Amino acid sequence: MSHVHRSLSIPAEMDARINQIALEAGTTPSVIVGKALSLYLVATEKKRLGLKLGFAKESEQFETEFVGL
């Protein structure tokens, strides 16, 4: 997969949270932002199909499950 460098402006608090999540996950802020954008893209695609994004307890059935987040 090819990569594109993109610059964006985010609040300092969000940047700090992204950095903290990356540190806890043992990865980079770029990976975290990439995963967040992937989730957003799937959510908007599913919304066009009349589906909603939500959260459920482990015992509940999913239409789609996100793996690797």
Rosetta silent file (secondary structure, phi, psi, omega in degrees, C-alpha in Angstrom):
SEQUENCE: MSHVHRSLSIPAEMDARINQIALEAGTTPSVIVGKALSLYLVATEKKRLGLKLGFAKESEQFETEFVGL
SCORE:     score description
SCORE:     0.000 S_00000001
   1 L     0.000  131.126  177.303    0.000    0.000    0.000 S_00000001
   2 L   -81.318  155.990 -178.382    1.384    3.409   -0.905 S_00000001
   3 L  -118.545  148.166  176.485    1.340    6.190    1.643 S_00000001
   4 L  -121.586  135.573  175.961    0.538    9.893    1.332 S_00000001
   5 L   -89.053  128.976 -177.672    1.751   12.476    3.807 S_00000001
   6 L  -132.713  139.982  179.366   -1.032   14.801    4.925 S_00000001
   7 L  -102.848  138.693  177.370   -0.910   17.673    7.340 S_00000001
   8 L  -143.688  158.425 -179.996   -3.822   18.414    9.688 S_00000001
   9 L  -111.806  124.041  179.355   -4.636   20.701   12.554 S_00000001
  10 L  -132.907  157.391  177.357   -6.162   19.173   15.704 S_00000001
  11 L   -61.469  148.434 -179.375   -6.660   20.443   19.257 S_00000001
  12 H   -57.693  -36.737 -179.909   -3.714   19.909   21.603 S_00000001
  13 H   -64.450  -38.881  178.510   -5.879   17.741   23.896 S_00000001
  14 H   -67.776  -40.732  178.190   -6.702   15.398   21.014 S_00000001
  15 H   -61.326  -43.094  179.080   -3.039   15.184   20.042 S_00000001
  16 H   -63.049  -40.020  179.676   -2.113   14.294   23.613 S_00000001
  17 H   -67.956  -41.223  177.209   -4.781   11.567   23.694 S_00000001
  18 H   -60.475  -45.113  178.962   -3.618   10.133   20.358 S_00000001
  19 H   -62.537  -40.048  179.821   -0.034   10.047   21.634 S_00000001
  20 H   -65.991  -44.386  178.737   -1.135    8.340   24.872 S_00000001
  21 H   -61.992  -42.937  179.157   -3.159    5.699   23.004 S_00000001
  22 H   -61.554  -43.556  179.297   -0.214    5.054   20.667 S_00000001
  23 H   -61.357  -46.053 -179.931    2.148    4.670   23.620 S_00000001
  24 H   -64.486  -33.716 -177.750   -0.216    2.241   25.369 S_00000001
  25 H   -87.574   -6.698 -179.047   -0.685    0.241   22.150 S_00000001
  26 L    68.434   37.856 -178.672    3.041    0.179   21.358 S_00000001
  27 L  -138.544 -165.071 -177.258    2.550    1.859   17.996 S_00000001
  28 L  -106.887  157.548  174.700    2.740    5.291   16.395 S_00000001
  29 H   -57.490  -33.858  178.398    0.275    8.180   16.352 S_00000001
  30 H   -61.768  -40.728  178.511    0.062    7.753   12.558 S_00000001
  31 H   -64.977  -42.790  179.840   -1.203    4.192   12.980 S_00000001
  32 H   -62.492  -46.526  179.175   -3.799    5.325   15.530 S_00000001
  33 H   -64.390  -39.349  177.711   -5.059    8.130   13.282 S_00000001
  34 H   -61.775  -42.646  177.734   -5.137    5.730   10.326 S_00000001
  35 H   -65.580  -40.301  178.529   -7.247    3.241   12.287 S_00000001
  36 H   -63.244  -42.421  178.338   -9.593    6.013   13.429 S_00000001
  37 H   -67.157  -37.191  176.544  -10.060    7.204    9.849 S_00000001
  38 H   -61.147  -43.430  178.025  -10.667    3.625    8.681 S_00000001
  39 H   -62.539  -42.866  178.059  -13.394    3.269   11.289 S_00000001
  40 H   -61.980  -43.305 -179.793  -14.940    6.578   10.193 S_00000001
  41 H   -63.159  -42.018  177.619  -14.893    5.536    6.529 S_00000001
  42 H   -65.467  -42.727 -178.984  -16.630    2.243    7.310 S_00000001
  43 H   -61.481  -42.353  179.870  -19.186    4.001    9.513 S_00000001
  44 H   -69.885  -34.728  176.762  -20.096    6.498    6.778 S_00000001
  45 H   -64.630  -46.024 -179.456  -20.323    3.696    4.191 S_00000001
  46 H   -67.648  -33.527  177.600  -22.630    1.659    6.429 S_00000001
  47 H   -61.350  -39.951  177.182  -24.747    4.739    7.221 S_00000001
  48 H   -62.343  -24.732  179.313  -25.449    5.087    3.479 S_00000001
  49 L   -91.245    4.226  179.174  -26.722    1.495    3.622 S_00000001
  50 L    86.030   12.702  178.539  -29.085    2.331    6.489 S_00000001
  51 L  -100.647  161.066  179.983  -26.956    0.788    9.225 S_00000001
  52 L  -122.606  150.671  175.577  -25.744    2.430   12.425 S_00000001
  53 L   -92.856  135.896 -179.866  -22.489    2.179   14.352 S_00000001
  54 L  -156.805 -172.265  179.430  -22.838    1.273   18.003 S_00000001
  55 L  -125.912  147.278 -179.658  -21.456   -0.690   20.899 S_00000001
  56 L  -142.954  158.159  174.178  -22.697   -3.933   22.392 S_00000001
  57 L   -70.917  156.872 -176.834  -21.777   -6.304   25.168 S_00000001
  58 L   -55.496  -28.654 -176.358  -19.768   -9.361   24.143 S_00000001
  59 L   -78.923  -10.731 -177.828  -22.835  -11.591   24.476 S_00000001
  60 L   -89.506  151.619 -178.064  -24.808   -9.647   21.861 S_00000001
  61 L   -81.772  142.591  179.469  -24.772  -10.464   18.141 S_00000001
  62 L  -108.871  146.846  168.026  -23.053   -8.097   15.684 S_00000001
  63 L   -75.331  -46.090  178.088  -23.912   -7.298   12.081 S_00000001
  64 L  -138.343  136.522  176.973  -20.257   -6.343   11.554 S_00000001
  65 L  -116.900  133.346  177.696  -17.371   -6.669   13.990 S_00000001
  66 L   -89.758  126.216 -178.913  -14.213   -4.562   13.740 S_00000001
  67 L  -115.760  139.286  176.679  -11.060   -6.565   14.369 S_00000001
  68 L    93.792    8.648  177.741   -7.619   -5.091   14.949 S_00000001
  69 L   -88.351    0.000    0.000   -8.616   -1.774   16.494 S_00000001
